Amino acid sequence: MVQYLDNPAGRLHKLLLDLHSATPNDQQQKNKQAWMAIVELIDTGASLAREASIVGAVVALPGQIRDAVAGLDEDQERKDHLLSHLDEVEGGMSQVLSRQSLYAMFTTFATGGVVPQAAAINSLSHCSWALHSDARELTISDDDLARIIEMIKSLMTEIAEAELPSNVKRAMLNHLAALLQAAHDVRFAGTQPLDDALFALMGATGRTGAREDLDRVGLWARLQNAVQTVGDMLSTGESAAQIGQGITGVLGG
């Protein structure tokens, strides 16, 4: 089955299948809180505030799907068909918010908790295809996303340990942390927040005049490489030109 991750239906479809794949046994599902299963899938070690942010964004996906389908150039009967099982998934999201088990969440829309065979999952797939055909967003593969996350973490560690002016270190770490969070959030938020965080990082680099200080401790090239790598993964069409100009103008790419 082809997965289209450039829309909220596709992202929710993959998220639910990934949750089931990570905990396929019904006894494990009964012993696992749905809230924590979602958090651990997206960002292990998240703070309490971050947990709430992640779960809040995930449970908002069905509403985003309704809004996206409402914008399709389709008759109402077709739109109703695309959303035919979404209320069942919304019931599952209610189980998440009330801190119920993963099994309780799954069985709201999947008989016996067998998510891959659920009509709601099939419906999300059809809905995702319709939204994908209407307006495509940029996507990043799981492997590339893992590369981005590890690269940002490594750079944050090096900057934290380097002898840098406090204002430069603080600005770089704050913006890299925002970039890292956006990378984790691609699973449910898409790539636009990652794009925004990348431009914010480039802007902060220019405003703080960080190049000389980072170059002195051997981290300027590392930052350039990280920004270029993320930029390349986000580059398509007009976005490619904008990112390329930003890297050249701010980082001297």
N, C-alpha and C positions, 0 to 999 in steps of 0.2 A: 504494500500500500504506500503510495507516494504521500509524503507529508509536506504541506505548504506552511512554512513558518512565518510568512510575511503578513499575517493577519491574526487577530485575537482568537478566532476559532481554531486555526491551526496550532497556535501556541498552547491553547488549553487542551486540545486533542493530544498533543505530544506530552504535555505535563502529566495528564492523567495516566497515559500509558507508561510513562517513565516511573511514576509512583507505584503502579501495579507491578512493573518489572522489578523494582527494587525490593518489594515486599509481596511476593506472589502467593504465599501461603496464608490461608484464612485465619489460622491461629496466630500467626505473626501480625496480621492485620488487626485482629481483635486486641492485641497487646500494645499496639502502636497508636499513639494519638495522631490524628490526621494533621493537626496544626504543626506538630514537630516534624512529621514526615515531610511536609512541604518545605519547611525551613531547612532541614538537613539536606534535601535534594538541591536546594538553590544556593545556600551559603552556610556551611557548617561553622559553628562558633559565633553565630550572630548574637548581638546584644539583644536585650528584651525589646528595646525600641525598634531595632532593625527587624526582629521577628514580626512585630506588629505591622511594620511597613511592608514586608514581603507578603504576609498573609492577606493584608488589606488589598494589595494590588492583584493577587491571584483571585480572590473572591469577587473582584470587580470585573473580571474578564467576561462573564456572561452578559453583563450590562453593556460592555463595549461591543460584544457580538451583536446584540440587539440594535445598537446604534449603527453599526456598520451595515447590517442587513437592511435597515430602514433607508439607507442611502443608495441602495442598489437600484438600477433602472429595471425593475422587475414588477410584475403585477402582484397584488397582495396575496393571492393564492400561492404563488411561488415563494414569496417571503415567509408566509406561514409554514410552508412545508420545510423550508430551511431551518426554521426555529422549532420544529415539531416536538423535539425532546429536550429542549433547553431548560424547561421548567424543572425537569428531573435533575439535571446537573446543578441548577440553582439550589435545589433541595439538598444536594450533597455539600454545596458550599455553606449552607446553614449549619450542617453538622460540623464543619471545620470551625466555624465561629463559636459554636457552643462547646468546643474542646472534646468532641466525641472521637471515637476510634476511627482508624482508617477503614475498617470493615463497615462501620455504620455509614461512613461517607460513600463508600463504593456501592453498598447494597441499596442506596437511595435511587441509583440509576442503572445498576447492573445486577441482574439476578445472581444470587450466590456470591457476589463480589467479583465475578469473572469479567473484568473490565473490557478486555479486547473483543469479547463477543456481544457487548451491549449495543442495543439499538441507538442509544444516545451517542456512543462513540462513533458509530457509523454515520449518524446525522451530523456530528461535528465535522467529520471528514468531508461530507458533501458540501456543507456550509463553507468550509475552508477553501474548497476548490472554487466555489462561486465567488468568494471574496478575492481570491488569488487572481482569477480571470478578470475581475473588474479593475483592480488597482494594485499593482505589485510593489511591495516594499523590499528593501535590501535585506538579505539574511546572511548569517555567519554560521558555519558548520560547528558542531560540538568540538571537534578537534582544534579548529582555529580559536574558538572561544577559550578552550583550556590553555592554549599557548599565550593568549593575551593575558589571562588571569595570572599565570605563573610569571610572565615577564614583568607585569606591574608589581606583583608582590616582591620580586627580587630587587627591582629598582627602588621600591619603598624602603626595603631593608638597608640597601647601600646608602641611600640618602640620609636615613635616620642615623647611621653610624658615622657619616662623614663630618669633617670639620667645616661647617658652613655657617654663614651669618644666620641668626635666628629667624629673621624675616623671610629669607630665601628658603630655609629648611621648612618653616611652617607653611609657606605658600605651596611649595612643591608637594609636601606630604598631604596637605588638605585636598589639593586638586587630584593627586594620584589616588587618594582614598575615594573621591567621588567617581573617578574613572573606573576603579575596581568595582565599586558598587554597581555602576551602570553595566559593567561586563557581566556580573552575576545576574543582573535583572533582565538581560536579554531574553531569557527563557519565557518571561511573561510580558515584558514591556517592549520588545522589539529593539531595533538598533538605533533609533533616533536619540534616546538619552545618552547612548555611548558617543554618538557623533557630537552632541552638545557638550559633553564633558571633555572631549578631546579638544574642541575649540577653546573651552574655558581654560584648560591647562596651557595651551599655546599662548593665550592672552596673558595669563599670569606670569609666564616665563618672560614675556616681553616687558610687562609692567615692572617687575622686580629687578630687571637687569641681571638675571640669574646666570647668563651664559659664562661670564668670566669666572664666577665662583665655582660653578659646576665643572668648567674646563680645568680649573686649578686642581681639583680633586679627582680628575679623570672620569667624571660622570656625564659630561656634556654629550659625548658620542653615544653613550648608553641611552640618554634621554632622546636624542635624535632618532636612534634606531627604533626605540619603543613607539614613538609618535609616528614615524614613517610606517612601521609595521601595521599598527592599528589603522592608520590612514589608508594604506593599501587595501586592507580588508573591507573598508567602508566605501571605497572609491568606485562609483559607477556614474558615468555621464557627467552631469552638471556638478554633482557632489565631488567627483574626482578633481575637477578643475578648482573648486573652492578649497578643498583640503590641500591640494598641491600648492596653491598660492599661499595658503596659511603657513604651511611648513617652510616654504622658501622665504616668505617675508619675516616670520617670527624666529624660526630656528636656523635660517640660513641653509635650508635643505638643498 
